[in-house]
Amino acid sequence: MSEVLCRHCRFWCELPVGDPMESGPYKVTGIGTGLCRRYPPVGLRPLKPKLEDTADVAGAAGWPITWNFDWCGEFVPDLDRR
């Protein structure tokens, strides 16, 4: 059996290398990172406490970003990635 790591989980989706993605106050470039899609996307908090135009954040949601070597108690092996 493979290691119980995000990169071996059926719910983990690796981000493309070099494809920048905004995630809160930092950018992710896809080097060893991916999205945990075990549960539906969760709402994201705006960086500014009060925005004049709340439409900018209305419906903003995303999956948690994890490293490929992270792990959790929800692991289900991806049999295609053996």
N, C-alpha and C positions, 0 to 999 in steps of 0.2 A: 504494500500500500504506500502511496505517496505521502509526503509530509502534509500535516494539517496547516497549510498556509493559504493566504488569499489567492495566490497564483494557481493553486490547484483546485479552487472552489468553483462550482458551477454558477454561482451568483456573481462572480467577479468578472469585470470587463476591462481589459487593459486599454489604457489611453494611447493613442498613436504618438510615437516619439517625435518631438519637435513641434507638436500641435499645441500651442499655448491655450490654456483654459483658465478663465478667471474663477477663483474660488475664494471668496472673502477678500482678505487683505493681501493675498499672494497669488502668484501665477504658477500653474503646474505645466510642465513641459513633457509629460508622458514618459519620463525616464524611470521605469520601475513603479509607476503609479497606475491606479485604475479606479473604477467605480464599483462600489458594493451595491448590487441591485437586489439584495435579499428582501427588502421592503420597498414600498413606494417612495418616491422622492419626498423629502421633508422641506418645509418652508424655510426660506433663508431670511435672516435679519438684515435690514439695511445697515450700511456702515455708518451713515449719518443718523442721529437720533430722530430728526424730524425733517422730512422732505416736503418741499412745496408741492411737487407733483407726485402724488402717491402712485400714479399709474406706472412709474418707473419700477416699482417693486411689487405691484399687484401680480399675484400668481407666480412669483419667483420661487422656484423650488429646485432641488438637486439631490443627487445621491451622495453619500459620504465618499470622500476620496481616501484611498488607503494605499500603503506601500505593498508591493507584491509579497513581502515577507511578514506582513501582519497576519493576525489570526483572530478568530472569535469563537464563541460557543455555537454558532449557527452553521458551521462548516458542513457542506455536502460535497463529496468528491465529484469533480467533473471527469467523467470517464473518457471523454474525448481528448483530454490534455495529459494523459499518462506519460 
